[in-house]
Amino acid sequence: MKDVLLLGKKIIADKSPVLFTYSPNENWKDFWDVKSGTWSYENGYLIGEEQGNFGGILFSRERFEKDVMFSFTIGAVLPATRDLNAVFCANWDEKTDYLGDSYVCGLNGWYEHKSGIERNIGYGSNLYSTTSAYHYTPGTEVRMTAGSIGGHTFMVVDDVLISELIDPQPISGGHVGFSAYCTKLKIKDIEIREIHWEEFIQKYEPEF
């Protein structure tokens, strides 16, 4: 993967140690915990499906307390066209038996085919950063990377930064995973890295 330039930060990919790599196989439940929806393994992919108006959630069994980013190849399984979603710094709310305090990133979501990042608070109003400028082509596969540096969250698609959101009350630690929100997804080639970043000084020079 390439380095990622954020507001005031530069993620150095080569210095970000790999914590976990995974190519889906028949033993996928050793590494992943089905929280909701229908999940399975098929021909080298994790397959997630949920037909209701909520998320079919898959969590990593491991919880990560350090700042991590995770990359994966993902695509909608036609005729599904929407909500290619992942979760990070993710927590489960046992009282509601649903996704709790977590970050959600996605493509072709938010009911209007938007892409972006949401902080799911689990109660009250969520925090959003979305755009309609990026358009995912249904049926194709893309390479996504998502993560957080102390609440400075980001989503990269095919080496292009699509969204970043700075949370004034950051979530510390959690699981990573996926959310098939009223859709059907296929996922492969998963990698999790501890984030190594450096300060990135940005300033304007006069143009005229």
C-alpha positions as CSV (number, residue, x, y, z in Angstrom):
1,M,0.0,0.0,0.0
2,K,1.0,3.6,-0.5
3,D,1.6,6.3,2.2
4,V,-1.5,8.2,3.2
5,L,-1.5,12.0,3.5
6,L,-4.1,13.3,6.0
7,L,-4.6,16.8,7.5
8,G,-1.3,17.3,9.4
9,K,-0.3,13.6,9.3
10,K,1.5,11.3,7.0
11,I,1.0,7.5,7.5
12,I,4.2,5.7,6.5
13,A,3.1,2.4,5.1
14,D,6.5,0.7,5.1
15,K,7.0,1.5,8.8
16,S,3.5,0.4,9.8
17,P,4.0,-3.2,11.0
18,V,1.6,-5.9,9.8
19,L,-0.3,-7.5,12.7
20,F,-2.5,-9.8,10.8
21,T,-3.1,-11.1,7.3
22,Y,-5.9,-13.3,6.2
23,S,-7.1,-15.0,3.1
24,P,-10.6,-16.5,3.8
25,N,-10.9,-20.3,4.1
26,E,-13.0,-22.9,5.8
27,N,-11.6,-22.0,9.2
28,W,-12.8,-18.4,9.1
29,K,-14.8,-18.6,12.3
30,D,-11.4,-19.1,14.2
31,F,-10.7,-15.4,13.4
32,W,-14.2,-13.8,12.9
33,D,-17.2,-13.5,15.1
34,V,-20.7,-13.3,13.6
35,K,-22.7,-10.7,15.5
36,S,-25.6,-10.4,13.2
37,G,-26.7,-11.2,9.6
38,T,-25.7,-14.3,7.6
39,W,-22.0,-14.9,7.0
40,S,-20.2,-17.7,5.2
41,Y,-17.2,-18.8,3.2
42,E,-17.3,-19.3,-0.5
43,N,-14.5,-19.7,-3.1
44,G,-11.9,-17.6,-1.3
45,Y,-14.3,-14.9,0.0
46,L,-16.2,-14.1,3.2
47,I,-19.8,-13.6,2.1
48,G,-22.0,-11.3,4.2
49,E,-25.7,-10.9,3.6
50,E,-28.5,-9.0,5.4
51,Q,-31.9,-8.3,3.8
52,G,-33.3,-6.1,6.7
53,N,-32.8,-2.4,7.1
54,F,-29.9,-2.8,9.5
55,G,-26.3,-4.1,9.5
56,G,-25.2,-7.7,9.3
57,I,-22.1,-7.3,11.5
58,L,-18.9,-9.4,11.5
59,F,-16.2,-8.6,14.1
60,S,-12.6,-9.7,14.4
61,R,-12.2,-12.0,17.4
62,E,-9.1,-10.0,18.3
63,R,-9.6,-6.5,19.9
64,F,-7.0,-3.9,19.0
65,E,-6.1,-1.3,21.6
66,K,-3.5,0.5,19.5
67,D,-4.2,2.7,16.5
68,V,-4.6,0.3,13.5
69,M,-5.7,0.5,9.9
70,F,-7.0,-2.4,7.9
71,S,-7.2,-3.1,4.2
72,F,-9.3,-5.5,2.3
73,T,-10.7,-6.2,-1.2
74,I,-14.5,-5.9,-1.3
75,G,-17.3,-6.0,-3.8
76,A,-21.1,-6.0,-3.9
77,V,-22.6,-9.3,-5.0
78,L,-25.1,-8.5,-7.8
79,P,-27.9,-7.7,-7.8
80,A,-26.9,-6.0,-4.6
81,T,-25.5,-2.5,-5.3
82,R,-25.0,-0.6,-2.1
83,D,-23.4,-0.3,1.3
84,L,-19.9,-1.7,1.1
85,N,-19.3,-1.0,4.8
86,A,-16.5,-1.8,7.3
87,V,-16.3,-1.0,11.0
88,F,-13.3,-0.2,13.2
89,C,-12.7,0.8,16.8
90,A,-15.9,-1.2,17.0
91,N,-17.8,-2.2,20.1
92,W,-20.9,-4.3,20.6
93,D,-23.8,-3.1,22.8
94,E,-25.0,-6.0,24.8
95,K,-28.1,-4.1,25.9
96,T,-29.4,-3.5,22.4
97,D,-27.6,-6.5,20.9
98,Y,-26.4,-4.3,18.1
99,L,-23.4,-2.2,17.0
100,G,-22.4,0.2,19.8
101,D,-19.8,2.9,19.9
102,S,-17.9,2.4,16.6
103,Y,-16.7,4.0,13.4
104,V,-18.4,2.9,10.2
105,C,-17.0,3.6,6.7
106,G,-18.7,2.8,3.5
107,L,-19.4,3.2,-0.2
108,N,-22.8,3.6,-1.9
109,G,-24.5,4.1,1.5
110,W,-26.5,6.5,3.6
111,Y,-29.6,5.8,1.4
112,E,-28.4,8.2,-1.4
113,H,-25.3,6.3,-2.7
114,K,-22.9,8.4,-0.6
115,S,-19.5,7.4,0.6
116,G,-17.8,8.4,3.9
117,I,-17.3,7.8,7.6
118,E,-19.8,7.8,10.4
119,R,-19.3,7.5,14.2
120,N,-22.0,5.3,15.4
121,I,-22.6,6.5,19.0
122,G,-25.2,3.8,19.8
123,Y,-27.5,6.5,21.2
124,G,-28.6,10.0,20.2
125,S,-27.2,11.7,17.0
126,N,-24.3,10.2,15.1
127,L,-21.3,12.1,13.6
128,Y,-21.0,12.0,9.8
129,S,-18.6,12.9,7.0
130,T,-20.0,11.9,3.6
131,T,-19.7,12.8,0.0
132,S,-21.6,12.1,-3.2
133,A,-18.5,12.7,-5.3
134,Y,-17.3,9.1,-5.3
135,H,-19.3,6.5,-7.1
136,Y,-18.7,2.8,-6.7
137,T,-19.5,0.6,-9.7
138,P,-21.7,-2.3,-8.5
139,G,-20.2,-5.7,-9.1
140,T,-16.6,-4.6,-9.2
141,E,-14.0,-5.1,-6.5
142,V,-12.1,-2.3,-4.8
143,R,-9.3,-2.1,-2.4
144,M,-10.2,-0.2,0.8
145,T,-8.2,0.9,3.8
146,A,-9.7,2.4,6.9
147,G,-8.4,3.3,10.3
148,S,-8.1,5.9,13.1
149,I,-5.2,7.8,14.7
150,G,-6.6,8.9,18.0
151,G,-10.0,9.7,16.4
152,H,-8.6,11.1,13.2
153,T,-10.4,8.6,11.0
154,F,-9.9,8.0,7.3
155,M,-11.0,5.8,4.3
156,V,-8.9,5.2,1.2
157,V,-10.2,3.4,-1.9
158,D,-7.8,2.2,-4.6
159,D,-5.0,4.4,-3.1
160,V,-7.2,7.6,-3.2
161,L,-8.2,9.3,0.1
162,I,-12.0,9.5,-0.1
163,S,-12.9,10.7,3.4
164,E,-11.5,11.7,6.7
165,L,-13.2,12.7,9.9
166,I,-11.7,14.1,13.1
167,D,-13.7,13.0,16.2
168,P,-13.4,15.5,19.1
169,Q,-14.3,12.6,21.5
170,P,-12.4,9.7,20.0
171,I,-13.1,6.0,20.5
172,S,-10.1,4.2,22.0
173,G,-9.6,0.7,20.8
174,G,-12.0,-1.9,19.5
175,H,-12.6,-4.6,16.9
176,V,-12.4,-4.3,13.1
177,G,-14.9,-5.9,10.8
178,F,-17.6,-5.5,8.2
179,S,-21.3,-4.5,8.0
180,A,-23.5,-5.8,5.2
181,Y,-26.3,-3.2,5.6
182,C,-29.3,-4.5,3.7
183,T,-27.0,-5.9,1.0
184,K,-24.7,-8.7,0.1
185,L,-20.9,-8.4,0.1
186,K,-17.8,-10.5,-0.7
187,I,-14.5,-9.8,1.0
188,K,-11.0,-11.2,0.7
189,D,-7.2,-10.4,1.2
190,I,-7.5,-8.8,4.7
191,E,-4.6,-7.1,6.3
192,I,-4.3,-5.2,9.6
193,R,-1.4,-2.9,10.4
194,E,-0.4,-0.8,13.4
195,I,-0.2,2.7,12.2
196,H,3.1,4.5,12.1
197,W,2.6,8.2,11.3
198,E,4.6,11.4,11.2
199,E,3.7,15.1,11.5
200,F,3.0,16.5,8.1
201,I,3.6,20.2,7.9
202,Q,1.3,21.9,5.5
203,K,1.4,25.5,4.4
204,Y,0.6,27.6,1.4
205,E,3.2,29.5,-0.7
206,P,2.0,32.6,-2.6
207,E,0.7,31.8,-6.0
208,F,0.7,35.3,-7.4
